[in-house]
């Protein structure tokens, strides 16, 4: 088991152990919870991959749901610095417990995607790779000054939907302009979908991308 103090978390061990010991951190979106992305541990057929689902620190109830919800930051970005520091601490906790930086991967959705990309750009270590689904570059005005030393070396895959009603595709793309201008390499894949995961094409592509990152060093 892992000793994680930065956030509430759930560790799901790999089906088959491997010397590389890869780990995928699952970061839910606004008003989500620790269980929202857990299905990836059953959907992805990557036997050597372990998973760590983390839960945001701020209670933030979705009015259309009876399930308790949590967010990484609230209105006017309140709490974002604390969550940002929490992710940095999480990386430290993982690297102190048998996970090397190059074998730690991130998959975030919506606000969780924004926070995952935020970590990719600011981290003091080069990690295995970041998958950011239906998100955006939060506080893009802080760059390039806020870039960490590995901002231009991280593996970053971004996906978005043409019918996303929560974070419009054009708004998301505009937020990435500073990354393009500053030469931060990332891949952007656009799918015909709303603010969700597209199961037929997108999820298999995410799986294949992870496999290639894990198995091609």
C-alpha positions in Angstrom: 0.0 0.0 0.0 1.0 3.6 -0.5 1.3 6.2 2.2 -0.3 9.3 0.6 -1.0 12.4 2.7 -1.4 15.0 0.0 -4.9 14.0 -1.0 -7.5 11.3 -0.2 -6.6 8.5 -2.6 -7.2 4.9 -3.6 -4.4 2.6 -4.9 -5.3 -0.1 -7.4 -2.3 -2.5 -7.8 -1.3 -3.9 -11.2 -2.5 -7.3 -12.3 1.1 -8.2 -13.1 4.2 -6.7 -11.4 7.0 -5.4 -13.6 10.5 -4.0 -12.9 9.4 -0.6 -14.3 6.4 -0.4 -11.9 4.4 2.2 -13.9 1.6 4.1 -12.1 -1.2 6.1 -13.6 -2.7 8.9 -11.4 -6.4 9.5 -12.1 -7.5 13.1 -11.6 -11.3 13.7 -11.7 -13.0 16.9 -12.8 -15.0 19.6 -11.0 -17.6 18.3 -8.6 -16.2 14.7 -9.1 -14.9 12.3 -6.6 -12.4 9.5 -6.1 -14.5 6.9 -7.9 -15.3 8.8 -11.1 -12.3 7.6 -13.1 -11.8 4.3 -11.4 -13.3 2.5 -14.4 -10.1 3.0 -16.3 -8.4 0.4 -14.1 -10.8 -2.1 -15.6 -11.0 -0.7 -19.1 -7.3 -0.4 -19.9 -5.7 -3.7 -20.7 -2.2 -2.9 -19.4 -1.4 -5.6 -16.9 1.8 -4.0 -15.5 0.1 -0.6 -14.8 -1.1 0.4 -11.3 -3.5 3.2 -10.6 -3.9 5.9 -8.0 -7.3 7.7 -7.9 -7.1 11.0 -6.0 -9.9 13.2 -4.7 -9.9 17.0 -4.8 -9.9 18.8 -1.4 -12.8 21.2 -1.7 -16.4 20.1 -1.3 -18.3 21.4 -4.3 -21.7 19.8 -4.8 -23.2 19.3 -8.2 -26.9 20.5 -7.8 -28.0 17.7 -10.2 -26.4 14.9 -8.2 -26.9 13.4 -4.7 -23.3 12.1 -4.7 -20.8 14.2 -2.7 -18.6 16.2 -5.1 -15.2 17.9 -4.8 -13.2 20.3 -6.9 -9.5 21.2 -7.2 -10.3 24.9 -7.1 -13.5 27.0 -6.6 -14.8 30.3 -8.0 -12.1 32.8 -9.0 -9.5 30.0 -8.8 -9.8 30.0 -5.0 -7.7 27.1 -3.7 -5.7 26.5 -6.8 -2.4 27.3 -5.2 -3.1 24.7 -2.4 -4.0 22.1 -5.0 -0.9 22.9 -7.1 1.3 22.5 -4.0 -0.6 19.2 -3.2 0.3 17.8 -6.6 3.9 18.7 -6.2 3.9 17.0 -2.8 2.1 13.9 -4.3 5.0 13.6 -6.8 7.5 13.7 -3.9 5.5 11.1 -2.0 5.4 8.7 -5.0 9.1 9.1 -5.8 9.9 8.3 -2.2 7.9 5.0 -2.5 9.5 3.0 -5.3 8.0 5.0 -8.2 10.6 6.6 -10.4 9.6 9.9 -12.1 9.7 8.5 -15.6 7.2 5.8 -14.6 4.6 8.1 -13.2 1.8 9.0 -15.6 -1.3 11.3 -15.3 -4.8 11.2 -16.7 -7.0 14.1 -15.9 -10.5 15.1 -17.0 -11.9 18.6 -17.3 -10.7 20.6 -14.2 -8.5 17.6 -13.5 -7.0 17.9 -17.0 -6.3 21.5 -16.4 -4.5 20.7 -13.1 -2.6 17.8 -14.8 -1.4 20.1 -17.5 -0.5 22.7 -14.9 1.7 20.1 -13.2 3.3 19.1 -16.5 4.3 22.7 -17.2 5.5 23.5 -13.6 7.0 20.3 -12.4 10.6 20.1 -11.2 10.9 16.6 -12.6 10.3 15.0 -16.0 7.5 12.5 -15.5 6.3 9.7 -17.7 3.5 11.5 -19.6 0.3 13.5 -19.2 -3.1 12.8 -20.7 -5.4 15.8 -20.5 -9.0 15.2 -21.6 -11.6 18.1 -22.1 -9.5 20.6 -20.2 -7.6 23.8 -20.8 -4.5 25.7 -19.8 -5.4 27.3 -16.5 -3.8 30.7 -15.7 -2.1 30.7 -19.0 -1.1 34.3 -18.5 1.5 33.0 -16.0 3.6 31.4 -18.7 6.4 31.3 -19.8 7.6 32.7 -16.5 6.0 29.9 -14.5 7.4 27.1 -16.6 9.4 24.5 -14.7 12.7 23.2 -16.1 11.0 20.3 -18.0 8.0 22.1 -19.5 9.4 21.6 -23.0 10.3 17.9 -22.4 7.2 16.4 -20.9 5.0 14.1 -23.0 1.6 15.7 -23.3 -1.5 14.4 -25.0 -4.6 16.6 -25.1 -8.0 15.6 -26.3 -11.2 17.6 -26.7 -14.7 17.4 -28.2 -16.2 19.4 -31.0 -19.5 19.4 -29.1 -18.1 20.2 -25.6 -20.7 22.5 -24.0 -18.8 23.0 -20.7 -15.4 24.0 -22.1 -15.7 25.1 -25.7 -13.1 23.8 -28.0 -12.2 27.2 -29.3 -11.7 28.5 -25.7 -9.5 25.5 -24.9 -7.4 25.9 -28.1 -7.0 29.6 -27.4 -5.6 28.8 -23.9 -2.9 26.6 -25.6 -1.6 29.5 -27.7 1.1 30.4 -25.2 2.3 26.8 -25.3 2.6 26.8 -29.1 4.3 30.2 -29.0 6.8 29.1 -26.4 7.5 25.7 -28.2 6.0 23.4 -25.7 5.4 20.1 -27.6 2.0 18.6 -27.2 -0.4 16.5 -29.3 -4.0 17.7 -29.7 -6.7 15.2 -30.8 -10.2 16.3 -31.5 -13.2 14.0 -31.4 -16.9 14.3 -32.2 -18.1 14.3 -28.6 -19.6 16.4 -25.8 -17.9 17.0 -22.4 -17.1 13.3 -21.8 -15.0 10.4 -23.0 -15.6 9.0 -26.5 -15.5 5.2 -26.0 -15.2 4.0 -29.5 -12.1 5.9 -30.7 -10.7 8.1 -28.0 -10.4 5.7 -25.1 -8.6 3.0 -27.2 -6.2 5.8 -28.4 -5.5 6.8 -24.8 -4.7 3.2 -24.0 -2.4 2.7 -27.0 -0.6 6.0 -26.1 -0.1 4.9 -22.6 1.2 1.5 -23.8 3.7 3.2 -26.1 4.9 5.5 -23.3 5.3 2.7 -20.9 6.9 0.1 -23.2 9.1 2.3 -25.3 11.8 3.9 -23.2 
